Amino acid sequence: MRQKQPIDPDLRGRNAAELFRSHAPRLLADLIESDPWRASGTTDAERARREWDVFALYACVRGLVAGGGFNRETAQSLDAMHAALLDARADDSGETDTERRQRISARYEEYGAIGQAGGASGAATVATRLGAAAARHMLGNEPAPEVSELVGALHESLAEAVTAQVRGF
């Protein structure tokens, strides 16, 4: 019988950061090229990118927690992921580092509350509800249901990829 390898939380976090780097921009490109997004009429690509980055980062958080559980190792993984992505990334939006971190924190709080709303019965709609909230931030107005569903589905795909990576699938 093979002995289980010890968890390397820092490596998990860095791996999630790498998944973010390789997948988040492509998922955003897919979103922007989609018919529902084009029909939204948005022209502020920088706003959409900044908000998508936070939403995709939150997907990685969800994936690390889903794959590793609520424990010290996962907290360490989250710290490592954030360090790899936030400390090394210059933001050309004009936001200071403090402002960017405050915006990320506020979005995490908002998305966390949405995820908890409705309890177990809300699980079936959480992706669309999260997608609607993120799309509102990305567009600056109320999104069409198709946009909310698409944003939520892309977010879920990234969260599931991180979960699978943590679990070694």
C-alpha positions as a Markdown table, in Angstrom:
| # | Residue | x | y | z |
|---|---|---|---|---|
| 1 | Met | 0.0 | 0.0 | 0.0 |
| 2 | Arg | 1.3 | 3.4 | -1.0 |
| 3 | Gln | 1.8 | 5.9 | 1.8 |
| 4 | Lys | 0.1 | 9.2 | 1.3 |
| 5 | Gln | 2.5 | 12.0 | 0.5 |
| 6 | Pro | 2.5 | 14.9 | 2.9 |
| 7 | Ile | 0.7 | 18.1 | 1.8 |
| 8 | Asp | 2.8 | 20.9 | 0.6 |
| 9 | Pro | 0.5 | 23.9 | 1.1 |
| 10 | Asp | 2.8 | 26.4 | -0.5 |
| 11 | Leu | 3.1 | 24.3 | -3.6 |
| 12 | Arg | -0.6 | 23.9 | -3.8 |
| 13 | Gly | -1.0 | 27.6 | -3.7 |
| 14 | Arg | 1.7 | 28.2 | -6.3 |
| 15 | Asn | 0.0 | 25.6 | -8.5 |
| 16 | Ala | -3.3 | 27.3 | -8.2 |
| 17 | Ala | -1.6 | 30.6 | -9.1 |
| 18 | Glu | -0.2 | 29.0 | -12.2 |
| 19 | Leu | -3.6 | 27.7 | -13.1 |
| 20 | Phe | -5.0 | 31.2 | -12.7 |
| 21 | Arg | -2.3 | 32.6 | -14.9 |
| 22 | Ser | -2.8 | 30.1 | -17.7 |
| 23 | His | -6.6 | 29.9 | -17.6 |
| 24 | Ala | -8.2 | 33.1 | -16.4 |
| 25 | Pro | -7.1 | 35.2 | -19.4 |
| 26 | Arg | -8.3 | 32.6 | -21.9 |
| 27 | Leu | -11.6 | 32.3 | -20.1 |
| 28 | Leu | -12.1 | 36.1 | -20.2 |
| 29 | Ala | -11.3 | 36.0 | -23.9 |
| 30 | Asp | -13.9 | 33.3 | -24.5 |
| 31 | Leu | -16.4 | 35.4 | -22.5 |
| 32 | Ile | -15.7 | 38.6 | -24.4 |
| 33 | Glu | -16.0 | 36.8 | -27.8 |
| 34 | Ser | -19.3 | 35.2 | -26.8 |
| 35 | Asp | -22.6 | 36.3 | -28.4 |
| 36 | Pro | -24.3 | 37.1 | -25.0 |
| 37 | Trp | -21.4 | 39.3 | -24.0 |
| 38 | Arg | -21.3 | 41.1 | -27.3 |
| 39 | Ala | -25.1 | 41.7 | -27.0 |
| 40 | Ser | -24.5 | 43.4 | -23.6 |
| 41 | Gly | -23.0 | 46.4 | -25.4 |
| 42 | Thr | -20.2 | 46.9 | -23.0 |
| 43 | Thr | -17.1 | 48.8 | -24.2 |
| 44 | Asp | -15.1 | 49.1 | -21.0 |
| 45 | Ala | -12.7 | 46.2 | -21.5 |
| 46 | Glu | -10.4 | 47.3 | -18.7 |
| 47 | Arg | -13.2 | 47.3 | -16.1 |
| 48 | Ala | -14.3 | 43.9 | -17.3 |
| 49 | Arg | -10.7 | 42.5 | -17.0 |
| 50 | Arg | -10.1 | 43.9 | -13.5 |
| 51 | Glu | -13.4 | 42.5 | -12.3 |
| 52 | Trp | -12.9 | 39.2 | -14.0 |
| 53 | Asp | -9.5 | 38.8 | -12.5 |
| 54 | Val | -11.0 | 39.1 | -9.0 |
| 55 | Phe | -13.8 | 36.7 | -9.8 |
| 56 | Ala | -11.3 | 34.2 | -11.3 |
| 57 | Leu | -9.1 | 34.6 | -8.2 |
| 58 | Tyr | -12.2 | 33.9 | -6.1 |
| 59 | Ala | -12.7 | 30.7 | -8.2 |
| 60 | Cys | -9.2 | 29.6 | -7.2 |
| 61 | Val | -10.0 | 30.3 | -3.6 |
| 62 | Arg | -13.2 | 28.2 | -3.9 |
| 63 | Gly | -11.2 | 25.4 | -5.6 |
| 64 | Leu | -8.5 | 25.3 | -2.9 |
| 65 | Val | -11.1 | 25.1 | -0.2 |
| 66 | Ala | -13.2 | 22.5 | -2.0 |
| 67 | Gly | -10.1 | 20.4 | -2.6 |
| 68 | Gly | -8.3 | 20.8 | 0.7 |
| 69 | Gly | -11.0 | 21.6 | 3.2 |
| 70 | Phe | -11.1 | 24.2 | 5.9 |
| 71 | Asn | -7.8 | 23.8 | 7.7 |
| 72 | Arg | -4.4 | 25.4 | 8.3 |
| 73 | Glu | -2.9 | 23.8 | 5.2 |
| 74 | Thr | -5.6 | 25.4 | 3.0 |
| 75 | Ala | -5.1 | 28.7 | 4.7 |
| 76 | Gln | -1.3 | 28.4 | 3.9 |
| 77 | Ser | -2.1 | 27.5 | 0.3 |
| 78 | Leu | -4.4 | 30.5 | 0.0 |
| 79 | Asp | -1.6 | 32.8 | 1.3 |
| 80 | Ala | 0.9 | 31.3 | -1.1 |
| 81 | Met | -1.5 | 31.7 | -4.0 |
| 82 | His | -2.2 | 35.3 | -3.1 |
| 83 | Ala | 1.5 | 36.1 | -2.6 |
| 84 | Ala | 2.3 | 34.6 | -6.0 |
| 85 | Leu | -0.4 | 36.6 | -7.8 |
| 86 | Leu | -0.9 | 39.8 | -6.0 |
| 87 | Asp | 2.7 | 40.7 | -4.9 |
| 88 | Ala | 4.2 | 40.0 | -8.3 |
| 89 | Arg | 1.5 | 41.6 | -10.4 |
| 90 | Ala | 1.6 | 45.2 | -11.3 |
| 91 | Asp | -1.9 | 46.7 | -11.9 |
| 92 | Asp | -2.1 | 49.3 | -14.6 |
| 93 | Ser | -5.6 | 50.4 | -13.6 |
| 94 | Gly | -4.3 | 53.3 | -11.6 |
| 95 | Glu | -5.4 | 51.7 | -8.3 |
| 96 | Thr | -2.8 | 51.6 | -5.5 |
| 97 | Asp | -1.9 | 48.2 | -4.1 |
| 98 | Thr | -4.0 | 49.0 | -1.0 |
| 99 | Glu | -7.0 | 50.0 | -3.1 |
| 100 | Arg | -6.8 | 46.9 | -5.2 |
| 101 | Arg | -6.5 | 44.7 | -2.1 |
| 102 | Gln | -9.5 | 46.5 | -0.6 |
| 103 | Arg | -11.6 | 45.9 | -3.7 |
| 104 | Ile | -10.6 | 42.2 | -3.8 |
| 105 | Ser | -11.5 | 41.9 | -0.1 |
| 106 | Ala | -14.9 | 43.5 | -0.7 |
| 107 | Arg | -15.6 | 41.2 | -3.6 |
| 108 | Tyr | -14.6 | 38.1 | -1.6 |
| 109 | Glu | -17.0 | 39.2 | 1.1 |
| 110 | Glu | -19.8 | 39.8 | -1.3 |
| 111 | Tyr | -19.2 | 36.5 | -3.2 |
| 112 | Gly | -18.9 | 34.6 | 0.1 |
| 113 | Ala | -22.3 | 35.9 | 1.2 |
| 114 | Ile | -23.8 | 34.9 | -2.1 |
| 115 | Gly | -22.4 | 31.5 | -1.8 |
| 116 | Gln | -23.8 | 31.0 | 1.7 |
| 117 | Ala | -27.2 | 32.4 | 0.8 |
| 118 | Gly | -29.9 | 29.8 | 0.5 |
| 119 | Gly | -28.0 | 27.0 | 2.3 |
| 120 | Ala | -28.1 | 23.6 | 0.7 |
| 121 | Ser | -31.1 | 24.5 | -1.5 |
| 122 | Gly | -29.2 | 27.4 | -3.0 |
| 123 | Ala | -26.3 | 25.2 | -4.2 |
| 124 | Ala | -28.1 | 24.6 | -7.5 |
| 125 | Thr | -28.2 | 28.3 | -8.4 |
| 126 | Val | -25.0 | 29.5 | -6.8 |
| 127 | Ala | -23.0 | 29.7 | -10.0 |
| 128 | Thr | -25.6 | 31.8 | -11.7 |
| 129 | Arg | -26.0 | 34.1 | -8.7 |
| 130 | Leu | -22.2 | 34.5 | -8.4 |
| 131 | Gly | -22.1 | 35.1 | -12.2 |
| 132 | Ala | -24.8 | 37.8 | -12.0 |
| 133 | Ala | -22.9 | 39.6 | -9.2 |
| 134 | Ala | -19.6 | 39.5 | -11.1 |
| 135 | Ala | -21.2 | 40.5 | -14.4 |
| 136 | Arg | -22.8 | 43.5 | -12.7 |
| 137 | His | -19.3 | 44.6 | -11.6 |
| 138 | Met | -17.8 | 43.9 | -15.0 |
| 139 | Leu | -20.6 | 45.6 | -17.0 |
| 140 | Gly | -21.6 | 48.4 | -14.6 |
| 141 | Asn | -25.3 | 47.5 | -15.1 |
| 142 | Glu | -27.7 | 44.6 | -14.7 |
| 143 | Pro | -26.6 | 41.7 | -16.9 |
| 144 | Ala | -28.8 | 39.6 | -19.1 |
| 145 | Pro | -29.5 | 36.2 | -17.7 |
| 146 | Glu | -27.4 | 34.6 | -20.5 |
| 147 | Val | -24.4 | 36.7 | -19.4 |
| 148 | Ser | -24.8 | 35.8 | -15.7 |
| 149 | Glu | -25.0 | 32.1 | -16.6 |
| 150 | Leu | -21.9 | 32.2 | -18.8 |
| 151 | Val | -19.8 | 34.2 | -16.3 |
| 152 | Gly | -20.9 | 31.8 | -13.6 |
| 153 | Ala | -20.1 | 28.7 | -15.7 |
| 154 | Leu | -16.6 | 30.0 | -16.6 |
| 155 | His | -16.0 | 30.7 | -12.9 |
| 156 | Glu | -17.1 | 27.2 | -12.0 |
| 157 | Ser | -14.9 | 25.6 | -14.6 |
| 158 | Leu | -11.8 | 27.3 | -13.0 |
| 159 | Ala | -12.9 | 26.4 | -9.5 |
| 160 | Glu | -13.4 | 22.8 | -10.5 |
| 161 | Ala | -10.0 | 22.7 | -12.2 |
| 162 | Val | -8.3 | 23.9 | -9.0 |
| 163 | Thr | -10.2 | 21.4 | -7.0 |
| 164 | Ala | -9.2 | 18.6 | -9.3 |
| 165 | Gln | -5.6 | 19.7 | -9.1 |
| 166 | Val | -5.6 | 19.8 | -5.3 |
| 167 | Arg | -7.1 | 16.3 | -5.2 |
| 168 | Gly | -4.6 | 15.0 | -7.7 |
| 169 | Phe | -6.9 | 14.1 | -10.5 |
